[in-house]
Amino acid sequence: MRVLVTGSSGFLGAAVVRALLARGDTAIGFDTQARHDGSADGRLVQVKGDIADSKQVTQAVTAHGPDAVIHCAAIVSVLSSVDSPVQIVRVNIEGSLNVFEAMRVGQVKRCIHISSEEAYGAFRADKVDETHPLDPVMPYGICKAAVEQFGRTYRDLHGLEVINLRPSWVYGPGLPRARIPKNLIDAALAGQKLHIASGADSAIDHTYVDDAVAAIIAALDHPHHRYDAYNVGSGTAVSVAELIAIVRELVPGAELSVGPGPYRHGDRIEIVKKGALDVSRAAAEFGWRPRFDIRAGLAAYVKAVREQQTISRN
C-alpha cells in the first residue's frame, strides 16, 4: 500500500511510519518537521507541510496518490488546548477538514483518524465502550469529537470512510511530554526524587505505543468496517499510586511518591473522571487485542530507555 501519514515526525506518527516500512508499504510522511526527502529504496517519502494549509495538504495527496490516510497530526495535550484554544481549533479541526477535503479531491476513500478517550469527557462508569456519550469538556476532547462528526458528514456527502480510533494516554519510548509515566521513568532511571502533588486516586487506562500502532495497522487493513469508532487501550485502569508502585519494582531504589486526590495536568488542571476502555469491539471486528498490560508496557519502556542510554554513552 501507499499510505500518507500526517504528523509523521510525531511520537505516534513516526512509530506508524516505521511499522508501515517494516512490512513493505510505502509511507508518505507529511509533517512540519519532515526530516529528509526519502529512503534509499523510495518507500519513504517525506513531505514538509502544515495540515492547517489546505493547499499543501491537497498537493501532497494529489502528487503522491496514497491508497489511504492515517491522520495522526494534531496538537496533543489537554493543557496546550486550554492555553491556546484558538490554535488547537486551527490545527486539530481545520487541519482535519483540510485532510478530508484533500481526500475528496484526490479520491482517497479510507482515513484512520487518531481520536482520543478525551472525546468521552468524564467517564460515567468504571469501564466504558464506544456507546458512551461523547460529552467532552476540554478543548482537546471537543476538537476530537468534532472531527469525528465531520468525518461522518464527509462519509454521508462524499463517500469517505473515516475510522476513529480512541486510544487512552499512549506511552512508550520517545514520548515527548513530561507526564506520567514518562516523568516517573525518567526520574527513576536518573536516580532523582519525584513527588507528584496529587493524583494517587485517579485511575487511567494507559496504551503502550506498540499496541496503538498495531491497532492502527489492523484497522487500516480490515476490509469492511461495521463501525466507525473503536476504543484502543489496555482494557484496565490503574491508579497513579499503582503506577508508581510498578515503576518502583522495575527500578529498585526509585524515590517516587504521589499525594492523595485527583491527578492534574501540569499540576494545574484536574483531570475528569477516567477509567478503563472496553476494547472488545476492536477484538471482535478486526482481531486486535492489546499485548501489553501496564506492567509489561512499563517494563518494555524501561528496557528501551536503558538501552538508549547505553548507546548514548558508547
Buried (B, 14 or more C-beta within 10 A) or exposed (E): EBBBBBBBBBBBBBBBBEBBBEEEBBBBBBBBEBEEEEEEEEBBBBBBBBBBBBEBBBBBBEEBEBBBBBBBBBBBBBBBBBBBBEBBBBBBBBBBBBBBBBBBBBEBBBBBBBBBBBBBBEBEEEBBBBEBEBBBEBBBBBBBBBBBEBBBEBBEEBEBBBBBBBBBBBBBBBBEBEBBBBBBBBBBBEEEEBEBEBBBBBBBBBBBBBBBBBBBBBBBEBEEBEEBBBBBBBBBBBBBBBBBBBBBEBBEEBEBEBEEBBBBBBEEBEBBBBBBBBBBBBBEBBEBEBEBBBBBBBBBBBEBBEEEEEEEEE
